[in-house]
Amino acid sequence: MVNGLIGLAILFFVLALVFALLGARGIAGMSMSIAKWLVIIFIVLAIISLLL
């Protein structure tokens, strides 16, 4: 399993897909939102670490 932020983002993305297929739109949307923010944080931290 991939560790770190990108692993969590993938986990929440998969959860969002599963809940969307099961019809739980509210939970799917929340999981997708969390995954989106984790990816954004990962990209920002990656850019900062490349610049330093």
ModelCIF file with pLDDT and N, C-alpha, C, O atoms, coordinates in Angstrom:
data_MODEL
#
_entry.id   MODEL 
#
_entity.id                         1 
_entity.type                       polymer 
_entity.pdbx_number_of_molecules   1 
#
_entity_poly.entity_id                      1 
_entity_poly.type                           'polypeptide(L)' 
_entity_poly.nstd_linkage                   no 
_entity_poly.nstd_monomer                   no 
_entity_poly.pdbx_seq_one_letter_code       MVNGLIGLAILFFVLALVFALLGARGIAGMSMSIAKWLVIIFIVLAIISLLL 
_entity_poly.pdbx_seq_one_letter_code_can   MVNGLIGLAILFFVLALVFALLGARGIAGMSMSIAKWLVIIFIVLAIISLLL 
_entity_poly.pdbx_strand_id                 A 
#
loop_
_entity_poly_seq.entity_id 
_entity_poly_seq.num 
_entity_poly_seq.mon_id 
_entity_poly_seq.hetero 
1 1  MET n 
1 2  VAL n 
1 3  ASN n 
1 4  GLY n 
1 5  LEU n 
1 6  ILE n 
1 7  GLY n 
1 8  LEU n 
1 9  ALA n 
1 10 ILE n 
1 11 LEU n 
1 12 PHE n 
1 13 PHE n 
1 14 VAL n 
1 15 LEU n 
1 16 ALA n 
1 17 LEU n 
1 18 VAL n 
1 19 PHE n 
1 20 ALA n 
1 21 LEU n 
1 22 LEU n 
1 23 GLY n 
1 24 ALA n 
1 25 ARG n 
1 26 GLY n 
1 27 ILE n 
1 28 ALA n 
1 29 GLY n 
1 30 MET n 
1 31 SER n 
1 32 MET n 
1 33 SER n 
1 34 ILE n 
1 35 ALA n 
1 36 LYS n 
1 37 TRP n 
1 38 LEU n 
1 39 VAL n 
1 40 ILE n 
1 41 ILE n 
1 42 PHE n 
1 43 ILE n 
1 44 VAL n 
1 45 LEU n 
1 46 ALA n 
1 47 ILE n 
1 48 ILE n 
1 49 SER n 
1 50 LEU n 
1 51 LEU n 
1 52 LEU n 
#
_struct_asym.id          A 
_struct_asym.entity_id   1 
#
loop_
_ma_qa_metric.id 
_ma_qa_metric.mode 
_ma_qa_metric.name 
_ma_qa_metric.software_group_id 
_ma_qa_metric.type 
1 global pLDDT . pLDDT 
2 local  pLDDT . pLDDT 
#
_ma_qa_metric_global.metric_id      1 
_ma_qa_metric_global.metric_value   80.25 
_ma_qa_metric_global.model_id       1 
_ma_qa_metric_global.ordinal_id     1 
#
loop_
_ma_qa_metric_local.label_asym_id 
_ma_qa_metric_local.label_comp_id 
_ma_qa_metric_local.label_seq_id 
_ma_qa_metric_local.metric_id 
_ma_qa_metric_local.metric_value 
_ma_qa_metric_local.model_id 
_ma_qa_metric_local.ordinal_id 
A MET 1  2 45.00 1 1  
A VAL 2  2 52.00 1 2  
A ASN 3  2 69.00 1 3  
A GLY 4  2 77.00 1 4  
A LEU 5  2 72.00 1 5  
A ILE 6  2 77.00 1 6  
A GLY 7  2 79.00 1 7  
A LEU 8  2 78.00 1 8  
A ALA 9  2 78.00 1 9  
A ILE 10 2 80.00 1 10 
A LEU 11 2 81.00 1 11 
A PHE 12 2 81.00 1 12 
A PHE 13 2 83.00 1 13 
A VAL 14 2 85.00 1 14 
A LEU 15 2 82.00 1 15 
A ALA 16 2 81.00 1 16 
A LEU 17 2 82.00 1 17 
A VAL 18 2 84.00 1 18 
A PHE 19 2 82.00 1 19 
A ALA 20 2 81.00 1 20 
A LEU 21 2 82.00 1 21 
A LEU 22 2 81.00 1 22 
A GLY 23 2 80.00 1 23 
A ALA 24 2 74.00 1 24 
A ARG 25 2 74.00 1 25 
A GLY 26 2 78.00 1 26 
A ILE 27 2 76.00 1 27 
A ALA 28 2 76.00 1 28 
A GLY 29 2 79.00 1 29 
A MET 30 2 82.00 1 30 
A SER 31 2 79.00 1 31 
A MET 32 2 81.00 1 32 
A SER 33 2 84.00 1 33 
A ILE 34 2 83.00 1 34 
A ALA 35 2 81.00 1 35 
A LYS 36 2 85.00 1 36 
A TRP 37 2 87.00 1 37 
A LEU 38 2 82.00 1 38 
A VAL 39 2 83.00 1 39 
A ILE 40 2 87.00 1 40 
A ILE 41 2 86.00 1 41 
A PHE 42 2 83.00 1 42 
A ILE 43 2 85.00 1 43 
A VAL 44 2 87.00 1 44 
A LEU 45 2 85.00 1 45 
A ALA 46 2 83.00 1 46 
A ILE 47 2 87.00 1 47 
A ILE 48 2 88.00 1 48 
A SER 49 2 86.00 1 49 
A LEU 50 2 86.00 1 50 
A LEU 51 2 88.00 1 51 
A LEU 52 2 86.00 1 52 
#
loop_
_atom_site.group_PDB 
_atom_site.id 
_atom_site.type_symbol 
_atom_site.label_atom_id 
_atom_site.label_alt_id 
_atom_site.label_comp_id 
_atom_site.label_asym_id 
_atom_site.label_entity_id 
_atom_site.label_seq_id 
_atom_site.pdbx_PDB_ins_code 
_atom_site.Cartn_x 
_atom_site.Cartn_y 
_atom_site.Cartn_z 
_atom_site.occupancy 
_atom_site.B_iso_or_equiv 
_atom_site.pdbx_formal_charge 
_atom_site.auth_seq_id 
_atom_site.auth_comp_id 
_atom_site.auth_asym_id 
_atom_site.auth_atom_id 
_atom_site.pdbx_PDB_model_num 
ATOM 1   N N  . MET A 1 1  ? 0.850   -1.188 0.000  1.00 45.00 ? 1  MET A N  1 
ATOM 2   C CA . MET A 1 1  ? 0.000   0.000  0.000  1.00 45.00 ? 1  MET A CA 1 
ATOM 3   C C  . MET A 1 1  ? 0.887   1.239  0.000  1.00 45.00 ? 1  MET A C  1 
ATOM 4   O O  . MET A 1 1  ? 1.917   1.280  0.673  1.00 45.00 ? 1  MET A O  1 
ATOM 5   N N  . VAL A 1 2  ? 0.489   2.208  -0.734 1.00 52.00 ? 2  VAL A N  1 
ATOM 6   C CA . VAL A 1 2  ? 1.239   3.448  -0.831 1.00 52.00 ? 2  VAL A CA 1 
ATOM 7   C C  . VAL A 1 2  ? 1.021   4.256  0.446  1.00 52.00 ? 2  VAL A C  1 
ATOM 8   O O  . VAL A 1 2  ? -0.114  4.455  0.878  1.00 52.00 ? 2  VAL A O  1 
ATOM 9   N N  . ASN A 1 3  ? 2.104   4.713  1.037  1.00 69.00 ? 3  ASN A N  1 
ATOM 10  C CA . ASN A 1 3  ? 2.007   5.496  2.271  1.00 69.00 ? 3  ASN A CA 1 
ATOM 11  C C  . ASN A 1 3  ? 1.983   6.976  1.964  1.00 69.00 ? 3  ASN A C  1 
ATOM 12  O O  . ASN A 1 3  ? 2.395   7.405  0.886  1.00 69.00 ? 3  ASN A O  1 
ATOM 13  N N  . GLY A 1 4  ? 1.500   7.751  2.908  1.00 77.00 ? 4  GLY A N  1 
ATOM 14  C CA . GLY A 1 4  ? 1.523   9.196  2.772  1.00 77.00 ? 4  GLY A CA 1 
ATOM 15  C C  . GLY A 1 4  ? 0.227   9.758  2.233  1.00 77.00 ? 4  GLY A C  1 
ATOM 16  O O  . GLY A 1 4  ? -0.806  9.092  2.182  1.00 77.00 ? 4  GLY A O  1 
ATOM 17  N N  . LEU A 1 5  ? 0.327   11.018 1.831  1.00 72.00 ? 5  LEU A N  1 
ATOM 18  C CA . LEU A 1 5  ? -0.856  11.749 1.379  1.00 72.00 ? 5  LEU A CA 1 
ATOM 19  C C  . LEU A 1 5  ? -1.457  11.163 0.110  1.00 72.00 ? 5  LEU A C  1 
ATOM 20  O O  . LEU A 1 5  ? -2.679  11.077 -0.017 1.00 72.00 ? 5  LEU A O  1 
ATOM 21  N N  . ILE A 1 6  ? -0.610  10.760 -0.827 1.00 77.00 ? 6  ILE A N  1 
ATOM 22  C CA . ILE A 1 6  ? -1.132  10.257 -2.096 1.00 77.00 ? 6  ILE A CA 1 
ATOM 23  C C  . ILE A 1 6  ? -1.856  8.931  -1.878 1.00 77.00 ? 6  ILE A C  1 
ATOM 24  O O  . ILE A 1 6  ? -2.836  8.642  -2.564 1.00 77.00 ? 6  ILE A O  1 
ATOM 25  N N  . GLY A 1 7  ? -1.386  8.130  -0.939 1.00 79.00 ? 7  GLY A N  1 
ATOM 26  C CA . GLY A 1 7  ? -2.067  6.876  -0.610 1.00 79.00 ? 7  GLY A CA 1 
ATOM 27  C C  . GLY A 1 7  ? -3.436  7.118  -0.001 1.00 79.00 ? 7  GLY A C  1 
ATOM 28  O O  . GLY A 1 7  ? -4.400  6.420  -0.316 1.00 79.00 ? 7  GLY A O  1 
ATOM 29  N N  . LEU A 1 8  ? -3.513  8.116  0.877  1.00 78.00 ? 8  LEU A N  1 
ATOM 30  C CA . LEU A 1 8  ? -4.807  8.472  1.464  1.00 78.00 ? 8  LEU A CA 1 
ATOM 31  C C  . LEU A 1 8  ? -5.752  9.029  0.413  1.00 78.00 ? 8  LEU A C  1 
ATOM 32  O O  . LEU A 1 8  ? -6.948  8.740  0.436  1.00 78.00 ? 8  LEU A O  1 
ATOM 33  N N  . ALA A 1 9  ? -5.225  9.822  -0.507 1.00 78.00 ? 9  ALA A N  1 
ATOM 34  C CA . ALA A 1 9  ? -6.063  10.374 -1.564 1.00 78.00 ? 9  ALA A CA 1 
ATOM 35  C C  . ALA A 1 9  ? -6.635  9.258  -2.437 1.00 78.00 ? 9  ALA A C  1 
ATOM 36  O O  . ALA A 1 9  ? -7.807  9.296  -2.813 1.00 78.00 ? 9  ALA A O  1 
ATOM 37  N N  . ILE A 1 10 ? -5.810  8.274  -2.754 1.00 80.00 ? 10 ILE A N  1 
ATOM 38  C CA . ILE A 1 10 ? -6.282  7.136  -3.550 1.00 80.00 ? 10 ILE A CA 1 
ATOM 39  C C  . ILE A 1 10 ? -7.338  6.358  -2.785 1.00 80.00 ? 10 ILE A C  1 
ATOM 40  O O  . ILE A 1 10 ? -8.337  5.933  -3.366 1.00 80.00 ? 10 ILE A O  1 
ATOM 41  N N  . LEU A 1 11 ? -7.128  6.166  -1.483 1.00 81.00 ? 11 LEU A N  1 
ATOM 42  C CA . LEU A 1 11 ? -8.096  5.460  -0.651 1.00 81.00 ? 11 LEU A CA 1 
ATOM 43  C C  . LEU A 1 11 ? -9.441  6.178  -0.639 1.00 81.00 ? 11 LEU A C  1 
ATOM 44  O O  . LEU A 1 11 ? -10.479 5.543  -0.825 1.00 81.00 ? 11 LEU A O  1 
ATOM 45  N N  . PHE A 1 12 ? -9.438  7.498  -0.421 1.00 81.00 ? 12 PHE A N  1 
ATOM 46  C CA . PHE A 1 12 ? -10.689 8.243  -0.404 1.00 81.00 ? 12 PHE A CA 1 
ATOM 47  C C  . PHE A 1 12 ? -11.345 8.277  -1.781 1.00 81.00 ? 12 PHE A C  1 
ATOM 48  O O  . PHE A 1 12 ? -12.573 8.292  -1.870 1.00 81.00 ? 12 PHE A O  1 
ATOM 49  N N  . PHE A 1 13 ? -10.562 8.290  -2.851 1.00 83.00 ? 13 PHE A N  1 
ATOM 50  C CA . PHE A 1 13 ? -11.120 8.242  -4.198 1.00 83.00 ? 13 PHE A CA 1 
ATOM 51  C C  . PHE A 1 13 ? -11.839 6.922  -4.450 1.00 83.00 ? 13 PHE A C  1 
ATOM 52  O O  . PHE A 1 13 ? -12.937 6.894  -5.005 1.00 83.00 ? 13 PHE A O  1 
ATOM 53  N N  . VAL A 1 14 ? -11.199 5.827  -4.032 1.00 85.00 ? 14 VAL A N  1 
ATOM 54  C CA . VAL A 1 14 ? -11.823 4.506  -4.193 1.00 85.00 ? 14 VAL A CA 1 
ATOM 55  C C  . VAL A 1 14 ? -13.092 4.418  -3.350 1.00 85.00 ? 14 VAL A C  1 
ATOM 56  O O  . VAL A 1 14 ? -14.104 3.888  -3.808 1.00 85.00 ? 14 VAL A O  1 
ATOM 57  N N  . LEU A 1 15 ? -13.045 4.936  -2.115 1.00 82.00 ? 15 LEU A N  1 
ATOM 58  C CA . LEU A 1 15 ? -14.242 4.944  -1.280 1.00 82.00 ? 15 LEU A CA 1 
ATOM 59  C C  . LEU A 1 15 ? -15.358 5.755  -1.931 1.00 82.00 ? 15 LEU A C  1 
ATOM 60  O O  . LEU A 1 15 ? -16.524 5.362  -1.879 1.00 82.00 ? 15 LEU A O  1 
ATOM 61  N N  . ALA A 1 16 ? -15.009 6.877  -2.539 1.00 81.00 ? 16 ALA A N  1 
ATOM 62  C CA . ALA A 1 16 ? -16.015 7.701  -3.210 1.00 81.00 ? 16 ALA A CA 1 
ATOM 63  C C  . ALA A 1 16 ? -16.658 6.934  -4.357 1.00 81.00 ? 16 ALA A C  1 
ATOM 64  O O  . ALA A 1 16 ? -17.872 7.003  -4.548 1.00 81.00 ? 16 ALA A O  1 
ATOM 65  N N  . LEU A 1 17 ? -15.856 6.211  -5.114 1.00 82.00 ? 17 LEU A N  1 
ATOM 66  C CA . LEU A 1 17 ? -16.411 5.429  -6.225 1.00 82.00 ? 17 LEU A CA 1 
ATOM 67  C C  . LEU A 1 17 ? -17.347 4.330  -5.721 1.00 82.00 ? 17 LEU A C  1 
ATOM 68  O O  . LEU A 1 17 ? -18.412 4.108  -6.296 1.00 82.00 ? 17 LEU A O  1 
ATOM 69  N N  . VAL A 1 18 ? -16.953 3.647  -4.652 1.00 84.00 ? 18 VAL A N  1 
ATOM 70  C CA . VAL A 1 18 ? -17.777 2.572  -4.098 1.00 84.00 ? 18 VAL A CA 1 
ATOM 71  C C  . VAL A 1 18 ? -19.100 3.127  -3.586 1.00 84.00 ? 18 VAL A C  1 
ATOM 72  O O  . VAL A 1 18 ? -20.161 2.575  -3.876 1.00 84.00 ? 18 VAL A O  1 
ATOM 73  N N  . PHE A 1 19 ? -19.040 4.218  -2.823 1.00 82.00 ? 19 PHE A N  1 
ATOM 74  C CA . PHE A 1 19 ? -20.269 4.789  -2.278 1.00 82.00 ? 19 PHE A CA 1 
ATOM 75  C C  . PHE A 1 19 ? -21.159 5.366  -3.378 1.00 82.00 ? 19 PHE A C  1 
ATOM 76  O O  . PHE A 1 19 ? -22.384 5.343  -3.257 1.00 82.00 ? 19 PHE A O  1 
ATOM 77  N N  . ALA A 1 20 ? -20.558 5.878  -4.442 1.00 81.00 ? 20 ALA A N  1 
ATOM 78  C CA . ALA A 1 20 ? -21.364 6.386  -5.548 1.00 81.00 ? 20 ALA A CA 1 
ATOM 79  C C  . ALA A 1 20 ? -22.104 5.240  -6.239 1.00 81.00 ? 20 ALA A C  1 
ATOM 80  O O  . ALA A 1 20 ? -23.261 5.392  -6.633 1.00 81.00 ? 20 ALA A O  1 
ATOM 81  N N  . LEU A 1 21 ? -21.438 4.100  -6.383 1.00 82.00 ? 21 LEU A N  1 
ATOM 82  C CA . LEU A 1 21 ? -22.089 2.943  -6.980 1.00 82.00 ? 21 LEU A CA 1 
ATOM 83  C C  . LEU A 1 21 ? -23.202 2.396  -6.097 1.00 82.00 ? 21 LEU A C  1 
ATOM 84  O O  . LEU A 1 21 ? -24.194 1.869  -6.600 1.00 82.00 ? 21 LEU A O  1 
ATOM 85  N N  . LEU A 1 22 ? -23.041 2.519  -4.780 1.00 81.00 ? 22 LEU A N  1 
ATOM 86  C CA . LEU A 1 22 ? -24.061 2.037  -3.847 1.00 81.00 ? 22 LEU A CA 1 
ATOM 87  C C  . LEU A 1 22 ? -25.201 3.024  -3.661 1.00 81.00 ? 22 LEU A C  1 
ATOM 88  O O  . LEU A 1 22 ? -26.216 2.692  -3.047 1.00 81.00 ? 22 LEU A O  1 
ATOM 89  N N  . GLY A 1 23 ? -25.046 4.224  -4.180 1.00 80.00 ? 23 GLY A N  1 
ATOM 90  C CA . GLY A 1 23 ? -26.120 5.201  -4.112 1.00 80.00 ? 23 GLY A CA 1 
ATOM 91  C C  . GLY A 1 23 ? -26.021 6.182  -2.960 1.00 80.00 ? 23 GLY A C  1 
ATOM 92  O O  . GLY A 1 23 ? -26.939 6.977  -2.757 1.00 80.00 ? 23 GLY A O  1 
ATOM 93  N N  . ALA A 1 24 ? -24.953 6.153  -2.212 1.00 74.00 ? 24 ALA A N  1 
ATOM 94  C CA . ALA A 1 24 ? -24.769 7.079  -1.091 1.00 74.00 ? 24 ALA A CA 1 
ATOM 95  C C  . ALA A 1 24 ? -24.032 8.312  -1.605 1.00 74.00 ? 24 ALA A C  1 
ATOM 96  O O  . ALA A 1 24 ? -22.820 8.433  -1.430 1.00 74.00 ? 24 ALA A O  1 
ATOM 97  N N  . ARG A 1 25 ? -24.758 9.215  -2.233 1.00 74.00 ? 25 ARG A N  1 
ATOM 98  C CA . ARG A 1 25 ? -24.147 10.381 -2.879 1.00 74.00 ? 25 ARG A CA 1 
ATOM 99  C C  . ARG A 1 25 ? -23.477 11.329 -1.890 1.00 74.00 ? 25 ARG A C  1 
ATOM 100 O O  . ARG A 1 25 ? -22.437 11.905 -2.208 1.00 74.00 ? 25 ARG A O  1 
ATOM 101 N N  . GLY A 1 26 ? -24.047 11.503 -0.705 1.00 78.00 ? 26 GLY A N  1 
ATOM 102 C CA . GLY A 1 26 ? -23.467 12.425 0.273  1.00 78.00 ? 26 GLY A CA 1 
ATOM 103 C C  . GLY A 1 26 ? -22.098 11.972 0.749  1.00 78.00 ? 26 GLY A C  1 
ATOM 104 O O  . GLY A 1 26 ? -21.166 12.773 0.831  1.00 78.00 ? 26 GLY A O  1 
ATOM 105 N N  . ILE A 1 27 ? -21.977 10.682 1.065  1.00 76.00 ? 27 ILE A N  1 
ATOM 106 C CA . ILE A 1 27 ? -20.695 10.145 1.521  1.00 76.00 ? 27 ILE A CA 1 
ATOM 107 C C  . ILE A 1 27 ? -19.689 10.141 0.375  1.00 76.00 ? 27 ILE A C  1 
ATOM 108 O O  . ILE A 1 27 ? -18.506 10.409 0.586  1.00 76.00 ? 27 ILE A O  1 
ATOM 109 N N  . ALA A 1 28 ? -20.150 9.842  -0.827 1.00 76.00 ? 28 ALA A N  1 
ATOM 110 C CA . ALA A 1 28 ? -19.257 9.834  -1.989 1.00 76.00 ? 28 ALA A CA 1 
ATOM 111 C C  . ALA A 1 28 ? -18.707 11.226 -2.253 1.00 76.00 ? 28 ALA A C  1 
ATOM 112 O O  . ALA A 1 28 ? -17.520 11.386 -2.540 1.00 76.00 ? 28 ALA A O  1 
ATOM 113 N N  . GLY A 1 29 ? -19.568 12.234 -2.156 1.00 79.00 ? 29 GLY A N  1 
ATOM 114 C CA . GLY A 1 29 ? -19.114 13.608 -2.377 1.00 79.00 ? 29 GLY A CA 1 
ATOM 115 C C  . GLY A 1 29 ? -18.117 14.054 -1.329 1.00 79.00 ? 29 GLY A C  1 
ATOM 116 O O  . GLY A 1 29 ? -17.137 14.732 -1.638 1.00 79.00 ? 29 GLY A O  1 
ATOM 117 N N  . MET A 1 30 ? -18.374 13.670 -0.078 1.00 82.00 ? 30 MET A N  1 
ATOM 118 C CA . MET A 1 30 ? -17.461 14.033 0.999  1.00 82.00 ? 30 MET A CA 1 
ATOM 119 C C  . MET A 1 30 ? -16.107 13.346 0.812  1.00 82.00 ? 30 MET A C  1 
ATOM 120 O O  . MET A 1 30 ? -15.065 13.971 1.009  1.00 82.00 ? 30 MET A O  1 
ATOM 121 N N  . SER A 1 31 ? -16.116 12.066 0.434  1.00 79.00 ? 31 SER A N  1 
ATOM 122 C CA . SER A 1 31 ? -14.860 11.348 0.203  1.00 79.00 ? 31 SER A CA 1 
ATOM 123 C C  . SER A 1 31 ? -14.092 11.945 -0.960 1.00 79.00 ? 31 SER A C  1 
ATOM 124 O O  . SER A 1 31 ? -12.865 12.041 -0.915 1.00 79.00 ? 31 SER A O  1 
ATOM 125 N N  . MET A 1 32 ? -14.810 12.350 -2.005 1.00 81.00 ? 32 MET A N  1 
ATOM 126 C CA . MET A 1 32 ? -14.146 12.954 -3.155 1.00 81.00 ? 32 MET A CA 1 
ATOM 127 C C  . MET A 1 32 ? -13.540 14.299 -2.788 1.00 81.00 ? 32 MET A C  1 
ATOM 128 O O  . MET A 1 32 ? -12.461 14.649 -3.266 1.00 81.00 ? 32 MET A O  1 
ATOM 129 N N  . SER A 1 33 ? -14.223 15.045 -1.947 1.00 84.00 ? 33 SER A N  1 
ATOM 130 C CA . SER A 1 33 ? -13.705 16.330 -1.496 1.00 84.00 ? 33 SER A CA 1 
ATOM 131 C C  . SER A 1 33 ? -12.427 16.147 -0.676 1.00 84.00 ? 33 SER A C  1 
ATOM 132 O O  . SER A 1 33 ? -11.462 16.891 -0.851 1.00 84.00 ? 33 SER A O  1 
ATOM 133 N N  . ILE A 1 34 ? -12.425 15.173 0.206  1.00 83.00 ? 34 ILE A N  1 
ATOM 134 C CA . ILE A 1 34 ? -11.233 14.892 1.012  1.00 83.00 ? 34 ILE A CA 1 
ATOM 135 C C  . ILE A 1 34 ? -10.080 14.462 0.109  1.00 83.00 ? 34 ILE A C  1 
ATOM 136 O O  . ILE A 1 34 ? -8.949  14.915 0.289  1.00 83.00 ? 34 ILE A O  1 
ATOM 137 N N  . ALA A 1 35 ? -10.359 13.595 -0.855 1.00 81.00 ? 35 ALA A N  1 
ATOM 138 C CA . ALA A 1 35 ? -9.313  13.143 -1.779 1.00 81.00 ? 35 ALA A CA 1 
ATOM 139 C C  . ALA A 1 35 ? -8.736  14.315 -2.570 1.00 81.00 ? 35 ALA A C  1 
ATOM 140 O O  . ALA A 1 35 ? -7.526  14.393 -2.783 1.00 81.00 ? 35 ALA A O  1 
ATOM 141 N N  . LYS A 1 36 ? -9.613  15.231 -3.005 1.00 85.00 ? 36 LYS A N  1 
ATOM 142 C CA . LYS A 1 36 ? -9.152  16.386 -3.767 1.00 85.00 ? 36 LYS A CA 1 
ATOM 143 C C  . LYS A 1 36 ? -8.207  17.244 -2.929 1.00 85.00 ? 36 LYS A C  1 
ATOM 144 O O  . LYS A 1 36 ? -7.153  17.656 -3.414 1.00 85.00 ? 36 LYS A O  1 
ATOM 145 N N  . TRP A 1 37 ? -8.574  17.514 -1.682 1.00 87.00 ? 37 TRP A N  1 
ATOM 146 C CA . TRP A 1 37 ? -7.730  18.332 -0.818 1.00 87.00 ? 37 TRP A CA 1 
ATOM 147 C C  . TRP A 1 37 ? -6.410  17.645 -0.485 1.00 87.00 ? 37 TRP A C  1 
ATOM 148 O O  . TRP A 1 37 ? -5.381  18.313 -0.380 1.00 87.00 ? 37 TRP A O  1 
ATOM 149 N N  . LEU A 1 38 ? -6.421  16.326 -0.317 1.00 82.00 ? 38 LEU A N  1 
ATOM 150 C CA . LEU A 1 38 ? -5.172  15.609 -0.053 1.00 82.00 ? 38 LEU A CA 1 
ATOM 151 C C  . LEU A 1 38 ? -4.230  15.687 -1.252 1.00 82.00 ? 38 LEU A C  1 
ATOM 152 O O  . LEU A 1 38 ? -3.020  15.832 -1.081 1.00 82.00 ? 38 LEU A O  1 
ATOM 153 N N  . VAL A 1 39 ? -4.774  15.592 -2.457 1.00 83.00 ? 39 VAL A N  1 
ATOM 154 C CA . VAL A 1 39 ? -3.936  15.709 -3.656 1.00 83.00 ? 39 VAL A CA 1 
ATOM 155 C C  . VAL A 1 39 ? -3.364  17.121 -3.771 1.00 83.00 ? 39 VAL A C  1 
ATOM 156 O O  . VAL A 1 39 ? -2.196  17.291 -4.119 1.00 83.00 ? 39 VAL A O  1 
ATOM 157 N N  . ILE A 1 40 ? -4.181  18.130 -3.482 1.00 87.00 ? 40 ILE A N  1 
ATOM 158 C CA . ILE A 1 40 ? -3.696  19.513 -3.545 1.00 87.00 ? 40 ILE A CA 1 
ATOM 159 C C  . ILE A 1 40 ? -2.570  19.736 -2.534 1.00 87.00 ? 40 ILE A C  1 
ATOM 160 O O  . ILE A 1 40 ? -1.550  20.342 -2.860 1.00 87.00 ? 40 ILE A O  1 
ATOM 161 N N  . ILE A 1 41 ? -2.757  19.246 -1.312 1.00 86.00 ? 41 ILE A N  1 
ATOM 162 C CA . ILE A 1 41 ? -1.710  19.375 -0.286 1.00 86.00 ? 41 ILE A CA 1 
ATOM 163 C C  . ILE A 1 41 ? -0.451  18.644 -0.718 1.00 86.00 ? 41 ILE A C  1 
ATOM 164 O O  . ILE A 1 41 ? 0.654   19.151 -0.522 1.00 86.00 ? 41 ILE A O  1 
ATOM 165 N N  . PHE A 1 42 ? -0.600  17.455 -1.305 1.00 83.00 ? 42 PHE A N  1 
ATOM 166 C CA . PHE A 1 42 ? 0.550   16.689 -1.777 1.00 83.00 ? 42 PHE A CA 1 
ATOM 167 C C  . PHE A 1 42 ? 1.318   17.460 -2.843 1.00 83.00 ? 42 PHE A C  1 
ATOM 168 O O  . PHE A 1 42 ? 2.547   17.524 -2.799 1.00 83.00 ? 42 PHE A O  1 
ATOM 169 N N  . ILE A 1 43 ? 0.608   18.043 -3.796 1.00 85.00 ? 43 ILE A N  1 
ATOM 170 C CA . ILE A 1 43 ? 1.264   18.790 -4.880 1.00 85.00 ? 43 ILE A CA 1 
ATOM 171 C C  . ILE A 1 43 ? 1.993   20.004 -4.333 1.00 85.00 ? 43 ILE A C  1 
ATOM 172 O O  . ILE A 1 43 ? 3.120   20.284 -4.740 1.00 85.00 ? 43 ILE A O  1 
ATOM 173 N N  . VAL A 1 44 ? 1.356   20.739 -3.403 1.00 87.00 ? 44 VAL A N  1 
ATOM 174 C CA . VAL A 1 44 ? 2.000   21.920 -2.819 1.00 87.00 ? 44 VAL A CA 1 
ATOM 175 C C  . VAL A 1 44 ? 3.258   21.522 -2.061 1.00 87.00 ? 44 VAL A C  1 
ATOM 176 O O  . VAL A 1 44 ? 4.297   22.166 -2.207 1.00 87.00 ? 44 VAL A O  1 
ATOM 177 N N  . LEU A 1 45 ? 3.179   20.463 -1.249 1.00 85.00 ? 45 LEU A N  1 
ATOM 178 C CA . LEU A 1 45 ? 4.359   20.019 -0.499 1.00 85.00 ? 45 LEU A CA 1 
ATOM 179 C C  . LEU A 1 45 ? 5.453   19.496 -1.430 1.00 85.00 ? 45 LEU A C  1 
ATOM 180 O O  . LEU A 1 45 ? 6.638   19.687 -1.155 1.00 85.00 ? 45 LEU A O  1 
ATOM 181 N N  . ALA A 1 46 ? 5.072   18.841 -2.523 1.00 83.00 ? 46 ALA A N  1 
ATOM 182 C CA . ALA A 1 46 ? 6.063   18.347 -3.477 1.00 83.00 ? 46 ALA A CA 1 
ATOM 183 C C  . ALA A 1 46 ? 6.793   19.512 -4.149 1.00 83.00 ? 46 ALA A C  1 
ATOM 184 O O  . ALA A 1 46 ? 8.010   19.466 -4.327 1.00 83.00 ? 46 ALA A O  1 
ATOM 185 N N  . ILE A 1 47 ? 6.054   20.545 -4.517 1.00 87.00 ? 47 ILE A N  1 
ATOM 186 C CA . ILE A 1 47 ? 6.684   21.716 -5.148 1.00 87.00 ? 47 ILE A CA 1 
ATOM 187 C C  . ILE A 1 47 ? 7.609   22.411 -4.164 1.00 87.00 ? 47 ILE A C  1 
ATOM 188 O O  . ILE A 1 47 ? 8.715   22.811 -4.526 1.00 87.00 ? 47 ILE A O  1 
ATOM 189 N N  . ILE A 1 48 ? 7.164   22.559 -2.924 1.00 88.00 ? 48 ILE A N  1 
ATOM 190 C CA . ILE A 1 48 ? 8.014   23.192 -1.900 1.00 88.00 ? 48 ILE A CA 1 
ATOM 191 C C  . ILE A 1 48 ? 9.277   22.399 -1.667 1.00 88.00 ? 48 ILE A C  1 
ATOM 192 O O  . ILE A 1 48 ? 10.355  22.979 -1.534 1.00 88.00 ? 48 ILE A O  1 
ATOM 193 N N  . SER A 1 49 ? 9.167   21.070 -1.613 1.00 86.00 ? 49 SER A N  1 
ATOM 194 C CA . SER A 1 49 ? 10.357  20.252 -1.363 1.00 86.00 ? 49 SER A CA 1 
ATOM 195 C C  . SER A 1 49 ? 11.310  20.282 -2.567 1.00 86.00 ? 49 SER A C  1 
ATOM 196 O O  . SER A 1 49 ? 12.522  20.150 -2.391 1.00 86.00 ? 49 SER A O  1 
ATOM 197 N N  . LEU A 1 50 ? 10.784  20.453 -3.779 1.00 86.00 ? 50 LEU A N  1 
ATOM 198 C CA . LEU A 1 50 ? 11.668  20.558 -4.934 1.00 86.00 ? 50 LEU A CA 1 
ATOM 199 C C  . LEU A 1 50 ? 12.401  21.889 -4.978 1.00 86.00 ? 50 LEU A C  1 
ATOM 200 O O  . LEU A 1 50 ? 13.527  21.968 -5.469 1.00 86.00 ? 50 LEU A O  1 
ATOM 201 N N  . LEU A 1 51 ? 11.768  22.926 -4.469 1.00 88.00 ? 51 LEU A N  1 
ATOM 202 C CA . LEU A 1 51 ? 12.383  24.254 -4.488 1.00 88.00 ? 51 LEU A CA 1 
ATOM 203 C C  . LEU A 1 51 ? 13.439  24.423 -3.389 1.00 88.00 ? 51 LEU A C  1 
ATOM 204 O O  . LEU A 1 51 ? 14.351  25.237 -3.527 1.00 88.00 ? 51 LEU A O  1 
ATOM 205 N N  . LEU A 1 52 ? 13.318  23.666 -2.315 1.00 86.00 ? 52 LEU A N  1 
ATOM 206 C CA . LEU A 1 52 ? 14.274  23.813 -1.195 1.00 86.00 ? 52 LEU A CA 1 
ATOM 207 C C  . LEU A 1 52 ? 15.445  22.914 -1.290 1.00 86.00 ? 52 LEU A C  1 
ATOM 208 O O  . LEU A 1 52 ? 16.314  22.939 -0.419 1.00 86.00 ? 52 LEU A O  1 
#
